[in-house]
């Protein structure tokens, strides 16, 4: 307990007198108390379901009411806005598309911070600018609450099976309380450091993911043009040094794998528009830190072109289809 109280003086390296960490941390012992969940899209919906499966009563909301129906049928309580969630729950998880959405949900007219309880634990699993995470943490601190960024990796499949990887940034004293909830939805929960470091890790991961998916798509396309059967080529790649997640788990070529978006006309999964957004975040942070990222920059350009040519709502692995169409147009 002494360690908890000592840690209460700091949040992201700043003085934090307003937050009673001992109170917040004690909630980890309260176990199956109500949990708020805001954002029930492709990722948020299965994440909230897993909380229900683990016995947590869930109070949820989404800007699109139709997104709430399935969860309500499973026993979740649905309310009208984030402020109502904060009024009923002192542990809240958010999963939202972008930085502006996060700002609105936390600090907007009907935002969490309008009715947040002192000592509440706020976990944001959106992928946003690390600077916005720090901004939200400061705003939460003023209200006596704790904000942690905990973006995820693994996609819709991992969200459904409860095998996501969470990259967590925030007060180390609160990591145990956050982990209690996150382990219901993920196989790996990693503490990265102060607020914003979870986002930093996620941005780096997604830049590599985009580069790898483009490389896998180019490779598969070249092999097919050279007369190789795509399933055979994928098998060879996956037993050779070119193996990567995009080739062995999420192959972009239709018919090579079952249960992935390429086998469903690139529906579901992680949208091209979201990948372009994440690559934009990587570019911004690379510029701010004067870090050269030539392949990341090229990947960003490719995904932006895809958005302009009708791929925005398709899974990001549709870059294979995009390259094939570019080839046919030449």
N, C-alpha and C positions, 0 to 999 in steps of 0.2 A: 504493500500500500504506500509505503514511503516513496518508492520509485514512481508510483503513479502521481503522487502529489508533487514531487520534484518536477516531473514532466509537465505539470499543468502550467508552468510558467512560459512555455514556448509552444508556438504553432507556426511551423514553417520558418523558424529562426526569429520570430517576432514575439514581443511581449504579449501574453495572453491571459490577462487577469480576469476576463469576463467569463471564462469557461471552467466549470467544475468538472474536471476530468474524472475525479473519483466517482461523481454521480453518474456520468455517462458510462464509465467502465463497469460500474456495478450492474448495469443492465445486461451484461453478458451472462450474468448468473440468473437473470429473470427468465431466460430461455424463450419459450414459445409465446411471447407477447406479440401484439399486433405490429405488422410491418407495412409501411406505405410503399406503393410502387407507382411511379409515374412514367408513362411512355410504354404502350403495349403494341409496338410494331413487330417486325419480323424477329427481332432479338428479345425485346422486352416481354412479349407474350409467353414464350417458353420459359424464360427466367422466372417470371412470376408464378407460372405453373409449378416449377420445381420447389419454390418456397411453400406452396400449398401442399405438395406431396410430402414435404418434411414436417408438416403439422403447424406451420405458421399461419395465423389468420392474416389475410391480406386485404388492405384497403387500397383501392386503385382508381386511377383516372387516366383518361387520354383525350386529346383534343378531338379525336374522331370517336364518337360514342359507339359506333358499330364494332370498334376494336375491343370493346369491353365485354361484349355479350358472352363470348365463350368462357372467359374467366369468371364472370358472374354465375354462369351455370355450374361452374366447378366449386362455387362457394365463396368467392371473393365479394367483399362489399364494394360497390361502385359509388363514387361521389362525383360532384360536378367539376371540381377544380383542385389545383395543388394546395391552396390554402386550407381547404376542408380536409385533405389528407393530413396536413401538418397539425391540424386541430385534434386529430384522432390518434395519431401515431408519433412516437418519439424516435423511431428508426425508419428512415425513408431512403429508398433507392430510386434513382432516376436513370432512364435510358432514352436519350433524345438525339435527334439527327445532327444538330450543329450548335455552335456557340450562341447565336441569337436565341435559339430555342431554350438553351440552358439559362441564359440571362432572364428570359421571360418567365420561365417556370419558377425560378428562385426569387427574383426581385420585381416581377411584374405586379399589376394591380390585384391579381388573384394568386400571387405567388406564395411559395412555401414560407418565406420569411415574414409574411404578413401575420401568420398565426403560429409560427414555430415555437415550440416549448423550450424553455431553458434546459440545456443539457442534451438536446436532441442530437442524434448522430445522422448526418446527411451524407450519403454515398452516391457519387455521380459516376455512372458507368458509360456515359457518352464519350465519344472521341472528339475533343475540342482543343482549342488553343490553350497551352499551359498557362498563359497569362490570364485567361478567363477563369481557369480553375483557381488561381491565386486570388483573383478578384472576388469570386464567390466565397472563398474561405474567409476573406476579410469581412465580407458582409455578414456571413454567418456568425463569425466571432463577436461582432457587435451585438448580436441578439442572444449571445450566450450559448450558441450551438457549435458543433464541430462538423466541418466539411472535409471530406476525403475524396480524391479522384481515384477511380478504380476502373479504367477502361478495360475492355476484354479482347481476347483473340480466340479464334476457333470457329466462328461462323454460326449459322443457324443450326447446323447439325450438332455441334458441341453444346449450343444453348439448350437444345431439346434433350440431349442425353445427360446434361449436367456435367459436362467435361470442359467447360471454358477455362481459359487462363486469365486470371485477374492481375493487373499490374497496379499496385496501390501506392498512392502518395498521400502523406498527411502526418499527423502527430503519431509517433511510434507507440505512444501509450494507448492509443485507440485501435491499434491494429488487431488486437485479439478480439475486441468486440465486433469489428468489421468482419474479421475472418469467420466468425461464427455463422454469419449470414451468407457470406460469399461461398463458403464450402458447400452450401446446399445447391449451388448453381455451377460450381467449377471444380475441376480436379487439381488445379494449381492456383494458389493465391500467394503472390510474391510481393513483399514489401520493398519499395524502390527508394524511399526517402521522403523528403518534405513534399508539401503540396505542389503538384505540377510535374513531379518526376514520373508518376504513372503515365500521364499523357505523353511525356517525352519518350518513354519506352514504347508506347503504342504507336506513335508517329514513326519512329525508326523501324518498327516491325512492319508497318503497312507499306512503307516505302520499299523495303526489301521484297515484300509480298508482291507488289505491283511489278517490280523489275523481274522477279522470278516468273510471274505469270506470263508476261510478255515474252520472255526468253523461251519458256516452255511452248508457248503458242507458235513462235517462229520456228522452233526446232521440229515440232510435230508437223507443221505445214511443209517445211522443207523435205522431211522424210517421206511424207505422202506424195509429194511431187516427184520424188526419186523412185517411187514405186513400192515403198514399204507399207505393209499393213499397219494401220495405226495402233492396234492392240499389241502387235509384235514389237513395234518400236517402243511403246510405253513400257512393255515388259523388260526390254533391254536397258532402257534408261534407268529403270527402277532397280536394276541389279548392277548398275555401273555408277561411275563418279558423277554423272549428270543428275542423279536422283535428287528430287526436292519435293516439297509439300504439294506444289502445283502439278507435279507429274504423278505422284503416287497416291495422293489423297483427294485431289480436286481437279482431275485432268480436264482440260478445256475442250477436248475433241468429242463431239457427240458419238455415243456408242462404245466408247472405250471403258467407261465405268458406269455403274448403276448408282442411283441415289445422289447424284450431283446435278447442279443446274444445267450442265452441258447436255444431259440426257433428258431435259425437260424444256427445251427451247430457251434455255438460259433464264428461266423464271425462278423467283425466289432467290435465296442466297444473299450475297452482299452486292448491292447495286453499284453500277458504274459511276453514277453521280456521286455516291458516297465515297468511292475510291478517289475520284477526282478531287473531292473536298479534302480528304486526308492528305493527298499529295500536295495540295495547296498549302496546308498547314506545315508540311515538311519543308516546302520551299520558303515559306515565311521565316521559319525558325533557322533554316540554313542561311538565309540572307542576314538575319539578325546576328548570327554567330560567325558570319564570314566563313562558312563551311562549304567547300566545293562538293556539289552533288550532281555531276553531269548526267548520270544515268537516271537519277531521280527526277531531274528536270525534263528529260526526254519522256520518261514515263508519264509525267504530268501532262505534257503536251498531247501525248497519244490519247489519254483518257478524256481530256477536254475535247479533242476532235471527235471521239466516240459519242460524247454527250450531244454534240452539235449535229450528229448524223443519225440520231434516232436510237442510240443505245443506252440512254440515261437510266432507264428503268430495268434494263437487263442486268444480269449478274456480271461482275467484272471479268469473269472468264470468257465472256463473249468477245474479248479482244481477238480470240482465234477466228471467230466469224468475221470480225471487222477486217482482219488481215487478208482473209480469203476474198472478201468482196473488193478490197483495194487491189488485190492481184487480178481479179476478173475485170476490173475497170481499166486496167492498163493495156 
